[in-house]
Amino acid sequence: MSTEVRKGEPIMYDTFERNINYLRISVTDKCNLRCIYCMPKEGVELAPHDDILRLEEIEKIVRSAALVGIKKVRLTGGEPLVRKGIIELVDMINNVPQIDDIALTTNGLLLPDMAGGLKKAGLKRVNISLDTLSPGKFAKITRGGQLSKAWLGLETALETGFDPVKTNTVVIRGFNDDEIDDFIALTCKMPVHVRFIELMPIGESDAWAGDSYVSTAELVEYVSGKHEIIPEKEVRGSGPARYYRVPGAPGTIGFISPISSHFCSECNRLRLTAEGCLRPCLHSPAEIDLRTPLRNGASEPELADIIRTAVNSKPEKHDMQQSGWRGNRRVMNQIGG
């Protein structure tokens, strides 16, 4: 692992020479939905309130991470918009000089009332989880959610001027794999960037993901056989999707392949749980405690040193194909994806 300075800004590399510049922060383990591949029907045991990082603690970690090269931040959950003070937090992070991009992943239900405040505070980009365009299927996969509310969130994100607006669509065989054409039609009508994501054996989906898994290769073969699509340059952001566009469409189609063609060699991110644990790899249970030294008075440079140590332990690749979610005590809503 090495750190260098270019044009006055730090750049951090891990032991495999990947530039680590992206921090995903879970601001809460709470969610207002119960998606079947994310958490059990009864929900999960939430962390005690005092264990969750306070806003000013998150800000201090971001400032510390910025000292060693973090430039991009994404806020996740659970559902980040249920976190009290989320707009204030965006503003706090926006005032960290080295941070040049703040994004949010959300289910969209609370966006209509909060989009304007988030945009004014400095939020630039929004990803909305949207696995189906069918109200009945949406209620089933979210265990009671209303598609109309998520759709209004999507429309509000576009109207507010977030750019780009992306959707995350986990493709599940026998559930929504018959809606691929509908999502492609959506990109022809709206400037939305639809990303089809392979189902990962994570948390609740670990036991049944194999039978429901649809590979990117299968999706691309299907899409290219029915639609004229042309490669598109990367849509702004830090993601690993390969993008295509139907000629003339305002939106794009993306494919994310964490299983069949994992993007570990290009991984540039760290993840911070709501309880203040830093995860160098989403699919590894290894975590580094930042909350304890933070609450014991560690300075920003001292926290930056711990972050460097975490980066040094980042593995070359995950072994999810072989091990699934074995050894992980957290489900997805507790990590932030």
VOBA-1610 file (N, C-alpha, C; in pm, whole numbers, padded with zeros to 5 digits, always signed):
BEGIN
Met+00085-00118+00000Met+00000+00000+00000Met+00088+00123+00000Ser+00049+00223-00079Ser+00130+00344-00087Ser+00038+00465-00100Thr+00091+00578-00059Thr+00019+00704-00074Thr+00113+00803-00141Glu+00064+00871-00241Glu+00144+00974-00305Glu+00060+01100-00317Val+00124+01208-00350Val+00056+01336-00363Val+00075+01386-00505Arg-00036+01418-00570Arg-00031+01476-00705Arg-00110+01606-00703Lys-00048+01710-00753Lys-00113+01841-00759Lys-00169+01879-00622Gly-00095+01843-00518Gly-00133+01881-00383Gly-00238+01792-00320Glu-00284+01684-00390Glu-00389+01598-00336Glu-00335+01457-00315Pro-00371+01394-00202Pro-00322+01258-00175Pro-00392+01156-00264Ile-00318+01054-00304Ile-00373+00941-00379Ile-00328+00814-00307Met-00425+00728-00273Met-00396+00609-00193Met-00412+00484-00280Tyr-00309+00397-00275Tyr-00312+00270-00347Tyr-00307+00156-00247Asp-00380+00047-00279Asp-00370-00072-00194Asp-00253-00158-00241Thr-00238-00276-00185Thr-00123-00360-00218Thr-00131-00418-00358Phe-00247-00401-00425Phe-00262-00448-00563Phe-00269-00331-00661Glu-00221-00214-00614Glu-00208-00094-00696Glu-00342-00039-00744Arg-00448-00065-00668Arg-00577-00004-00699Arg-00588+00130-00625Asn-00635+00230-00694Asn-00651+00363-00635Asn-00781+00364-00554Ile-00769+00371-00422Ile-00885+00366-00333Ile-00928+00510-00303Asn-01038+00552-00367Asn-01081+00692-00355Asn-01229+00708-00325Tyr-01296+00600-00287Tyr-01442+00599-00280Tyr-01486+00534-00149Leu-01568+00605-00072Leu-01617+00555+00056Leu-01769+00549+00054Arg-01823+00430+00077Arg-01967+00411+00088Arg-02002+00405+00237Ile-02096+00489+00278Ile-02128+00503+00420Ile-02271+00461+00446Ser-02289+00358+00528Ser-02423+00322+00575Ser-02457+00412+00693Val-02557+00497+00676Val-02590+00593+00780Val-02693+00540+00879Thr-02753+00424+00848Thr-02851+00362+00937Thr-02870+00217+00896Asp-02908+00133+00991Asp-02943-00005+00958Asp-03095-00021+00947Lys-03168+00089+00960Lys-03314+00085+00951Lys-03359+00098+00805Cys-03473+00038+00774Cys-03529+00050+00640Cys-03681+00047+00650Asn-03746+00118+00558Asn-03892+00121+00555Asn-03949+00017+00460Leu-03865-00073+00406Leu-03910-00187+00328Leu-03843-00314+00382Arg-03887-00430+00333Arg-03833-00557+00377Arg-03807-00646+00255Cys-03720-00601+00165Cys-03696-00673+00041Cys-03648-00815+00069Ile-03700-00911-00008Ile-03680-01052+00024Ile-03535-01096+00013Tyr-03455-01031-00071Tyr-03315-01073-00084Tyr-03224-00996+00010Cys-03281-00907+00089Cys-03200-00821+00176Cys-03212-00859+00322Met-03335-00880+00371Met-03353-00908+00513Met-03472-01000+00533Pro-03478-01068+00647Pro-03591-01156+00675Pro-03720-01078+00696Lys-03833-01149+00684Lys-03965-01087+00694Lys-03982-01010+00824Glu-03931-01067+00932Glu-03948-01003+01063Glu-03848-00891+01086Gly-03764-00866+00985Gly-03661-00764+01001Gly-03540-00822+01072Val-03449-00737+01112Val-03328-00781+01185Val-03319-00702+01315Glu-03242-00756+01406Glu-03220-00685+01531Glu-03137-00561+01505Leu-03193-00444+01534Leu-03124-00320+01506Leu-03018-00293+01612Ala-02916-00225+01571Ala-02810-00188+01664Ala-02863-00089+01767Pro-02815-00095+01890Pro-02855+00005+01989Pro-02826+00146+01939His-02911+00239+01975His-02899+00377+01927His-02759+00434+01951Asp-02703+00408+02068Asp-02572+00466+02101Asp-02458+00405+02021Asp-02484+00292+01958Asp-02379+00229+01877Asp-02371+00288+01737Ile-02476+00356+01695Ile-02480+00415+01561Ile-02399+00545+01560Leu-02319+00563+01459Leu-02237+00685+01451Leu-02325+00809+01446Arg-02285+00911+01519Arg-02352+01040+01513Arg-02306+01116+01388Leu-02383+01216+01349Leu-02352+01289+01226Leu-02211+01347+01230Glu-02176+01408+01341Glu-02044+01471+01350Glu-01933+01366+01348Glu-01963+01244+01394Glu-01863+01138+01387Glu-01843+01092+01243Ile-01952+01081+01169Ile-01940+01047+01027Ile-01858+01154+00955Glu-01888+01280+00984Glu-01814+01389+00921Glu-01665+01379+00952Lys-01629+01347+01077Lys-01488+01339+01113Lys-01419+01224+01040Ile-01490+01111+01023Ile-01432+00999+00949Ile-01412+01038+00804Val-01508+01110+00745Val-01492+01154+00606Val-01372+01248+00595Arg-01358+01340+00688Arg-01243+01431+00683Arg-01112+01354+00697Ser-01112+01251+00781Ser-00992+01169+00799Ser-00962+01091+00673Ala-01065+01033+00612Ala-01048+00956+00489Ala-01000+01045+00374Ala-01047+01169+00373Ala-01005+01262+00269Ala-00855+01293+00277Leu-00798+01282+00396Leu-00654+01307+00413Leu-00569+01205+00339Val-00627+01086+00314Val-00549+00979+00249Val-00603+00944+00110Gly-00687+01032+00053Gly-00722+01013-00087Gly-00866+00985-00120Ile-00955+00977-00021Ile-01097+00956-00052Ile-01155+01085-00109Lys-01219+01074-00226Lys-01275+01191-00293Lys-01425+01178-00320Lys-01474+01055-00317Lys-01615+01031-00349Lys-01682+00962-00232Val-01804+01003-00203Val-01881+00946-00092Val-02020+00908-00142Arg-02065+00790-00105Arg-02203+00750-00132Arg-02269+00716+00001Leu-02388+00770+00024Leu-02465+00743+00145Leu-02567+00634+00116Thr-02567+00531+00204Thr-02657+00419+00188Thr-02721+00387+00322Gly-02790+00275+00330Gly-02851+00232+00454Gly-02825+00084+00477Gly-02929+00013+00520Gly-03069+00045+00532Gly-03117+00141+00425Glu-03213+00221+00463Glu-03264+00328+00378Glu-03214+00461+00434Pro-03122+00527+00366Pro-03057+00646+00423Pro-03153+00761+00451Leu-03263+00768+00379Leu-03353+00882+00399Leu-03437+00870+00525Val-03431+00755+00594Val-03500+00748+00723Val-03410+00800+00835Arg-03284+00827+00804Arg-03191+00876+00906Arg-03219+01024+00935Lys-03248+01054+01060Lys-03272+01192+01100Lys-03146+01274+01077Gly-03161+01389+01010Gly-03048+01477+00985Gly-02972+01446+00857Ile-03028+01364+00769Ile-02955+01323+00649Ile-02920+01442+00560Ile-03009+01540+00550Ile-02979+01659+00468Ile-02864+01738+00531Glu-02867+01750+00661Glu-02757+01818+00732Glu-02625+01745+00709Leu-02629+01612+00709Leu-02508+01535+00687Leu-02451+01559+00547Val-02538+01563+00447Val-02491+01591+00311Val-02420+01726+00308Asp-02477+01824+00374Asp-02415+01957+00379Asp-02279+01952+00448Met-02269+01876+00556Met-02142+01865+00630Met-02034+01802+00542Ile-02072+01696+00470Ile-01975+01629+00383Ile-01938+01718+00265Asn-02034+01792+00215Asn-02010+01881+00103Asn-01910+01991+00137Asn-01894+02018+00266Asn-01800+02120+00310Asn-01660+02066+00338Val-01639+01936+00311Val-01503+01880+00319Val-01436+01910+00185Pro-01332+01990+00182Pro-01277+02041+00055Pro-01238+01933-00045Gln-01184+01821+00002Gln-01134+01719-00092Gln-01245+01636-00156Ile-01365+01639-00099Ile-01475+01556-00151Ile-01539+01628-00269Asp-01534+01563-00386Asp-01588+01629-00505Asp-01713+01562-00560Asp-01764+01459-00491Asp-01883+01390-00541Asp-01956+01323-00426Ile-02084+01355-00410Ile-02167+01292-00307Ile-02289+01231-00376Ala-02311+01102-00352Ala-02422+01031-00414Ala-02504+00960-00307Leu-02619+00908-00348Leu-02713+00845-00254Leu-02778+00726-00322Thr-02787+00615-00249Thr-02866+00501-00294Thr-02990+00491-00206Thr-03107+00484-00266Thr-03232+00492-00192Thr-03339+00408-00260Asn-03444+00374-00185Asn-03558+00309-00249Asn-03656+00413-00306Gly-03630+00540-00280Gly-03705+00647-00343Gly-03834+00688-00275Leu-03879+00614-00178Leu-04010+00642-00120Leu-04019+00779-00054Leu-03910+00824+00005Leu-03910+00951+00078Leu-03850+01066-00003Leu-03810+01038-00126Leu-03747+01143-00208Leu-03837+01262-00239Pro-03967+01241-00267Pro-04049+01356-00305Pro-04043+01472-00206Asp-04035+01442-00077Asp-04032+01548+00024Asp-03890+01598+00055Met-03786+01526+00011Met-03652+01558+00054Met-03557+01594-00059Ala-03597+01571-00183Ala-03505+01588-00295Ala-03450+01730-00304Gly-03537+01829-00289Gly-03493+01968-00300Gly-03389+02004-00196Gly-03413+01964-00072Gly-03318+01993+00035Gly-03186+01922+00015Leu-03192+01797-00033Leu-03070+01721-00059Leu-02987+01785-00170Lys-03054+01828-00276Lys-02985+01892-00388Lys-02918+02021-00342Lys-02990+02101-00266Lys-02935+02227-00217Lys-02815+02204-00126Ala-02818+02093-00050Ala-02710+02063+00045Ala-02584+02014-00025Gly-02597+01969-00151Gly-02479+01927-00224Gly-02483+01788-00283Leu-02596+01718-00269Leu-02607+01585-00329Leu-02612+01599-00481Lys-02532+01516-00551Lys-02523+01528-00696Lys-02595+01418-00770Arg-02587+01295-00718Arg-02637+01180-00794Arg-02724+01092-00707Val-02818+01022-00772Val-02910+00935-00700Val-02922+00802-00774Asn-02912+00692-00701Asn-02945+00559-00749Asn-03071+00513-00678Ile-03170+00466-00752Ile-03296+00422-00694Ile-03312+00272-00717Ser-03332+00198-00612Ser-03354+00054-00623Ser-03494+00029-00679Leu-03500-00038-00794Leu-03629-00060-00860Leu-03621-00193-00935Asp-03670-00298-00872Asp-03656-00432-00928Asp-03770-00473-01020Thr-03877-00398-01021Thr-03991-00433-01102Thr-04074-00310-01133Leu-04146-00316-01246Leu-04239-00209-01283Leu-04383-00254-01262Ser-04402-00368-01197Ser-04534-00421-01168Ser-04571-00391-01023Pro-04684-00323-00998Pro-04723-00294-00859Pro-04735-00419-00773Gly-04790-00527-00831Gly-04806-00649-00754Gly-04673-00712-00718Lys-04582-00718-00814Lys-04450-00774-00787Lys-04372-00686-00690Phe-04389-00555-00702Phe-04319-00465-00612Phe-04364-00490-00468Ala-04493-00505-00449Ala-04545-00533-00315Ala-04491-00666-00263Lys-04476-00764-00353Lys-04427-00896-00312Lys-04281-00891-00273Ile-04197-00831-00358Ile-04053-00836-00331Ile-04013-00746-00215Thr-04092-00640-00191Thr-04061-00548-00081Thr-04142-00580+00044Arg-04229-00681+00034Arg-04319-00719+00141Arg-04408-00603+00184Gly-04480-00548+00085Gly-04582-00449+00117Gly-04559-00310+00065Gly-04448-00284-00003Gly-04421-00151-00055Gly-04511-00115-00172Gln-04524+00015-00197Gln-04608+00064-00306Gln-04521+00119-00419Leu-04537+00060-00537Leu-04460+00104-00653Leu-04486+00251-00684Ser-04609+00297-00665Ser-04642+00436-00698Ser-04555+00534-00622Lys-04518+00501-00499Lys-04434+00590-00419Lys-04290+00590-00472Ala-04240+00472-00507Ala-04105+00464-00563Ala-04099+00536-00698Trp-04203+00520-00778Trp-04207+00586-00910Trp-04209+00737-00895Leu-04285+00786-00797Leu-04288+00930-00773Leu-04149+00978-00730Gly-04078+00895-00654Gly-03942+00930-00616Gly-03852+00940-00736Leu-03867+00849-00832Leu-03787+00853-00955Leu-03817+00979-01034Glu-03945+01010-01052Glu-03982+01130-01126Glu-03930+01255-01057Thr-03937+01257-00924Thr-03890+01373-00849Thr-03739+01391-00863Ala-03666+01280-00863Ala-03520+01288-00879Ala-03484+01352-01012Leu-03556+01314-01118Leu-03531+01373-01250Leu-03569+01520-01253Glu-03685+01553-01197Glu-03731+01692-01196Glu-03640+01782-01114Thr-03578+01727-01009Thr-03493+01807-00921Thr-03358+01837-00986Gly-03320+01757-01085Gly-03197+01784-01156Gly-03078+01702-01114Phe-03099+01594-01039Phe-02988+01505-01010Phe-02938+01444-01141Asp-02806+01431-01153Asp-02750+01383-01279Asp-02620+01308-01253Pro-02620+01178-01289Pro-02731+01103-01348Pro-02826+01047-01243Val-02942+01002-01290Val-03035+00924-01209Val-03029+00781-01261Lys-02993+00688-01173Lys-02978+00548-01211Lys-03077+00462-01133Thr-03113+00348-01192Thr-03190+00250-01117Thr-03106+00124-01101Asn-03123+00060-00987Asn-03058-00068-00960Asn-03165-00177-00970Thr-03152-00264-01067Thr-03251-00369-01089Thr-03183-00505-01077Val-03210-00574-00967Val-03155-00707-00946Val-03241-00806-01024Val-03180-00877-01117Val-03256-00968-01203Val-03269-01104-01135Ile-03393-01150-01118Ile-03422-01274-01047Ile-03506-01363-01138Arg-03451-01480-01169Arg-03520-01572-01259Arg-03657-01613-01202Gly-03757-01607-01287Gly-03890-01645-01244Gly-03966-01535-01172Phe-03899-01422-01151Phe-03967-01310-01084Phe-03978-01189-01175Asn-03865-01135-01217Asn-03871-01013-01299Asn-03792-01025-01429Asp-03744-01147-01462Asp-03668-01162-01587Asp-03756-01148-01710Asp-03889-01142-01690Asp-03979-01117-01803Asp-04007-00968-01822Glu-03938-00881-01745Glu-03960-00737-01755Glu-03843-00664-01819Ile-03746-00738-01871Ile-03627-00675-01928Ile-03665-00575-02036Asp-03756-00613-02125Asp-03797-00524-02233Asp-03867-00399-02179Asp-03941-00413-02071Asp-04009-00298-02013Asp-03909-00196-01958Phe-03803-00247-01896Phe-03700-00156-01845Phe-03624-00088-01958Ile-03599-00163-02066Ile-03532-00102-02181Ile-03620+00006-02241Ala-03751-00019-02247Ala-03844+00082-02298Ala-03840+00208-02211Leu-03817+00189-02082Leu-03808+00303-01991Leu-03693+00395-02030Thr-03580+00337-02071Thr-03465+00420-02112Thr-03491+00495-02242Cys-03588+00447-02319Cys-03623+00514-02444Cys-03717+00632-02421Lys-03777+00638-02304Lys-03873+00743-02273Lys-03817+00849-02178Met-03724+00807-02091Met-03675+00895-01985Met-03523+00889-01978Pro-03458+00996-01932Pro-03312+00996-01918Pro-03267+00921-01792Val-03307+00795-01786Val-03277+00708-01672Val-03177+00603-01714His-03083+00574-01627His-02979+00477-01655His-03011+00350-01577Val-03072+00252-01647Val-03113+00127-01585Val-02995+00032-01579Arg-02963-00018-01460Arg-02853-00114-01446Arg-02910-00249-01402Phe-02888-00351-01482Phe-02927-00487-01448Phe-02812-00551-01369Ile-02844-00600-01249Ile-02742-00649-01157Ile-02764-00797-01130Glu-02656-00875-01137Glu-02666-01017-01104Glu-02700-01034-00956Leu-02789-01129-00929Leu-02825-01161-00791Leu-02706-01222-00720Met-02673-01164-00605Met-02559-01212-00527Met-02607-01297-00410Pro-02533-01402-00374Pro-02569-01484-00258Pro-02532-01414-00129Ile-02614-01315-00093Ile-02584-01231+00023Ile-02700-01237+00122Gly-02668-01260+00248Gly-02770-01255+00352Gly-02886-01348+00323Glu-03006-01292+00311Glu-03127-01372+00293Glu-03129-01449+00162Ser-03058-01403+00061Ser-03061-01471-00069Ser-02958-01583-00079Asp-02877-01602+00023Asp-02767-01699+00014Asp-02817-01839-00019Ala-02931-01879+00040Ala-02980-02015+00025Ala-03045-02040-00111Trp-03104-01936-00172Trp-03182-01961-00294Trp-03130-01887-00416Ala-03021-01814-00404Ala-02972-01734-00515Ala-02933-01818-00636Gly-02883-01940-00614Gly-02836-02022-00725Gly-02944-02050-00828Asp-03062-02092-00785Asp-03171-02123-00878Asp-03228-01998-00942Ser-03213-01883-00879Ser-03273-01759-00928Ser-03175-01671-01003Tyr-03052-01713-01010Tyr-02945-01633-01069Tyr-02955-01628-01221Val-02940-01507-01277Val-02934-01486-01422Val-02803-01415-01451Ser-02719-01473-01536Ser-02589-01414-01563Ser-02601-01295-01658Thr-02503-01207-01652Thr-02498-01094-01744Thr-02488-01143-01888Ala-02411-01250-01912Ala-02397-01302-02048Ala-02533-01341-02106Glu-02615-01404-02024Glu-02749-01442-02069Glu-02834-01318-02098Leu-02822-01218-02013Leu-02899-01095-02033Leu-02856-01023-02160Val-02725-01011-02179Val-02676-00941-02297Val-02718-01014-02425Glu-02711-01146-02422Glu-02754-01224-02539Glu-02900-01199-02570Tyr-02983-01197-02466Tyr-03126-01172-02486Tyr-03150-01031-02538Val-03089-00933-02474Val-03114-00793-02511Val-03065-00765-02653Ser-02945-00809-02684Ser-02889-00781-02817Ser-02963-00856-02926Gly-03030-00965-02892Gly-03109-01038-02990Gly-03241-00973-03023Lys-03288-00887-02933Lys-03419-00823-02954Lys-03410-00674-02982His-03298-00612-02947His-03287-00467-02958His-03154-00430-03023Glu-03154-00323-03096Glu-03028-00266-03142Glu-02970-00185-03027Ile-02853-00224-02983Ile-02787-00150-02874Ile-02644-00121-02916Ile-02596-00006-02875Ile-02459+00035-02907Ile-02386+00066-02778Pro-02255+00032-02771Pro-02179+00061-02649Pro-02183+00211-02618Glu-02190+00240-02492Glu-02196+00379-02445Glu-02078+00402-02353Lys-02020+00521-02360Lys-01913+00553-02266Lys-01968+00549-02124Glu-01879+00534-02031Glu-01922+00520-01891Glu-02006+00640-01848Val-02120+00609-01787Val-02204+00713-01729Val-02137+00763-01603Arg-02144+00893-01579Arg-02071+00952-01467Arg-02102+00881-01336Gly-01997+00850-01263Gly-02010+00781-01136Gly-01890+00692-01112Ser-01897+00612-01007Ser-01784+00528-00969Ser-01815+00380-00985Gly-01922+00347-01054Gly-01967+00210-01060Gly-01898+00126-01165Pro-01921-00006-01161Pro-01855-00100-01250Pro-01940-00142-01370Ala-02050-00075-01397Ala-02140-00118-01503Ala-02079-00097-01641Arg-02115-00187-01735Arg-02087-00169-01878Arg-02216-00118-01941Tyr-02209-00006-02012Tyr-02330+00062-02057Tyr-02352+00049-02208Tyr-02480+00046-02244Tyr-02523+00044-02384Tyr-02641+00138-02396Arg-02672+00174-02521Arg-02785+00262-02545Arg-02860+00217-02669Val-02992+00219-02660Val-03073+00205-02781Val-03057+00335-02859Pro-03023+00330-02988Pro-03000+00454-03065Pro-03113+00555-03046Gly-03075+00677-03008Gly-03173+00783-02989Gly-03236+00789-02851Ala-03211+00689-02768Ala-03273+00687-02635Ala-03204+00786-02542Pro-03280+00855-02457Pro-03219+00949-02361Pro-03150+00879-02245Gly-03188+00754-02219Gly-03128+00679-02109Gly-03038+00569-02160Thr-02977+00494-02069Thr-02887+00386-02106Thr-02923+00259-02032Ile-02862+00149-02077Ile-02877+00018-02015Ile-02740-00024-01964Gly-02731-00060-01838Gly-02604-00103-01781Gly-02612-00245-01729Phe-02499-00314-01728Phe-02491-00449-01676Phe-02381-00455-01570Ile-02415-00507-01453Ile-02320-00520-01343Ile-02307-00668-01310Ser-02184-00718-01312Ser-02160-00863-01306Ser-02074-00901-01188Pro-02123-00892-01064Pro-02038-00923-00949Pro-02004-01070-00936Ile-02082-01158-01002Ile-02057-01301-00992Ile-01982-01354-01113Ser-02039-01335-01232Ser-01982-01398-01352Ser-01854-01331-01400Ser-01840-01204-01373Ser-01720-01133-01418Ser-01688-01025-01316His-01646-01072-01199His-01630-00977-01087His-01528-00868-01123Phe-01554-00750-01066Phe-01475-00632-01100Phe-01376-00599-00990Cys-01330-00702-00918Cys-01241-00680-00806Cys-01112-00609-00846Ser-01063-00638-00966Ser-00937-00577-01008Ser-00948-00426-01023Glu-01073-00376-01033Glu-01096-00233-01048Glu-01161-00171-00925Cys-01176-00249-00819Cys-01247-00200-00700Cys-01171-00085-00637Asn-01241+00025-00614Asn-01178+00145-00560Asn-01241+00190-00429Arg-01311+00098-00360Arg-01396+00145-00251Arg-01370+00079-00116Leu-01411+00152-00014Leu-01422+00104+00123Leu-01566+00124+00166Arg-01607+00049+00268Arg-01744+00063+00319Arg-01740+00086+00469Leu-01822+00179+00515Leu-01833+00210+00657Leu-01973+00172+00703Thr-01982+00081+00802Thr-02112+00042+00853Thr-02167+00152+00944Ala-02297+00141+00971Ala-02362+00241+01056Ala-02305+00243+01197Glu-02242+00132+01236Glu-02183+00123+01370Glu-02036+00163+01372Gly-01984+00209+01258Gly-01848+00259+01257Gly-01741+00157+01230Cys-01776+00048+01161Cys-01677-00051+01122Cys-01643-00033+00974Leu-01516-00033+00945Leu-01471-00016+00807Leu-01449-00154+00744Arg-01513-00176+00629Arg-01501-00304+00559Arg-01422-00281+00430Pro-01304-00339+00417Pro-01228-00324+00294Pro-01292-00395+00175Cys-01373-00501+00202Cys-01439-00576+00096Cys-01581-00608+00139Leu-01677-00583+00051Leu-01818-00611+00082Leu-01838-00756+00121His-01770-00848+00051His-01798-00990+00063His-01711-01061+00166Ser-01627-00986+00236Ser-01545-01044+00342Ser-01597-00996+00478Pro-01601-01084+00578Pro-01648-01042+00710Pro-01548-00956+00786Ala-01428-00939+00733Ala-01325-00863+00803Ala-01367-00716+00818Glu-01356-00663+00939Glu-01392-00525+00968Glu-01288-00461+01059Ile-01271-00331+01044Ile-01179-00254+01128Ile-01260-00152+01206Asp-01248-00155+01336Asp-01326-00068+01424Asp-01272+00075+01420Leu-01355+00169+01376Leu-01320+00311+01382Leu-01391+00382+01496Arg-01506+00327+01538Arg-01585+00398+01640Arg-01512+00409+01773Thr-01447+00299+01814Thr-01380+00302+01945Thr-01269+00407+01950Pro-01173+00407+01857Pro-01071+00513+01863Pro-01131+00651+01843Leu-01234+00662+01761Leu-01300+00791+01740Leu-01354+00846+01871Arg-01424+00759+01946Arg-01485+00805+02072Arg-01383+00813+02186Asn-01266+00758+02161Asn-01158+00774+02259Asn-01072+00896+02231Gly-01115+00975+02133Gly-01047+01101+02109Gly-00944+01101+01999Ala-00940+00999+01915Ala-00841+00995+01807Ala-00856+01117+01717Ser-00742+01169+01674Ser-00742+01285+01584Ser-00770+01240+01442Glu-00793+01335+01353Glu-00814+01300+01212Glu-00692+01230+01152Pro-00570+01277+01176Pro-00453+01204+01125Pro-00442+01062+01181Glu-00477+01044+01309Glu-00472+00910+01368Glu-00576+00819+01304Leu-00694+00870+01280Leu-00796+00791+01211Leu-00752+00761+01068Ala-00688+00857+01005Ala-00637+00836+00869Ala-00538+00720+00866Asp-00456+00708+00969Asp-00361+00596+00975Asp-00433+00462+00985Ile-00542+00458+01061Ile-00620+00334+01073Ile-00683+00300+00937Ile-00729+00402+00867Ile-00788+00379+00735Ile-00683+00324+00639Arg-00560+00375+00647Arg-00451+00321+00565Arg-00430+00173+00595Thr-00435+00137+00723Thr-00418-00003+00762Thr-00529-00089+00703Ala-00652-00036+00703Ala-00764-00109+00645Ala-00742-00132+00496Val-00696-00031+00429Val-00670-00044+00285Val-00562-00149+00260Asn-00466-00156+00349Asn-00357-00253+00334Asn-00408-00397+00344Ser-00524-00416+00408Ser-00579-00551+00425Ser-00684-00585+00319Lys-00705-00496+00224Lys-00806-00521+00121Lys-00765-00640+00036Pro-00850-00743+00024Pro-00811-00862-00052Pro-00809-00837-00202Glu-00741-00924-00272Glu-00733-00909-00418Glu-00867-00931-00484Lys-00947-01026-00431Lys-01077-01056-00491Lys-01162-01131-00389His-01293-01133-00415His-01383-01210-00329His-01390-01354-00378Asp-01444-01442-00290Asp-01462-01582-00330Asp-01609-01622-00317Met-01696-01526-00353Met-01839-01547-00332Met-01894-01665-00410Gln-01836-01693-00528Gln-01885-01806-00606Gln-01871-01936-00527Gln-01763-01947-00448Gln-01737-02070-00375Gln-01803-02071-00237Ser-01797-01957-00169Ser-01835-01956-00027Ser-01968-01891+00002Gly-02028-01824-00097Gly-02152-01752-00069Gly-02130-01646+00037Trp-02220-01639+00132Trp-02212-01537+00237Trp-02161-01598+00367Arg-02091-01712+00354Arg-02040-01784+00470Arg-01951-01694+00555Gly-01976-01697+00686Gly-01891-01625+00779Gly-01932-01481+00802Asn-02031-01431+00727Asn-02074-01293+00746Asn-02189-01286+00846Arg-02171-01206+00947Arg-02274-01194+01049Arg-02376-01086+01015Arg-02349-01005+00914Arg-02439-00897+00878Arg-02516-00931+00751Val-02638-00878+00741Val-02711-00883+00616Val-02694-00749+00546Met-02748-00739+00423Met-02714-00627+00339Met-02754-00491+00398Asn-02869-00485+00466Asn-02912-00354+00518Asn-02820-00304+00627Gln-02736-00393+00684Gln-02645-00352+00790Gln-02509-00307+00736Ile-02488-00328+00605Ile-02358-00295+00546Ile-02368-00176+00453Gly-02476-00170+00374Gly-02492-00058+00284Gly-02464-00091+00139Gly-02433-00214+00107Gly-02419-00254-00033Gly-02295-00199-00101
//
